[in-house]
């Protein structure tokens, strides 16, 4: 990486998470990657399936912190 890239990266990493997420979205959008409609459709179907399972009480939602806490306990860090 160049010195400029290193500096920009360091500055970006010092931003709050919500601003970094917004920056990531803008950077990815700027790449103008081709849209795969089949993948978009499949993800939309998966999201609908999961919403249906949640609404029907078929699954139990687990808070992210609980998941990461268990992972840290099992694998360290």
Number of C-alpha atoms within 10 A of each C-alpha: 7 7 8 9 10 11 12 12 12 11 10 15 12 11 12 9 11 9 13 14 12 10 14 13 11 11 11 10 10 9 8 8 8 6 8 8 9 9 10 11 11 11 12 12 12 12 12 12 12 14 13 13 13 13 10 9 10 10 12 8 8 8 8 9 9 10 11 11 13 12 12 11 10 9 8 8 7
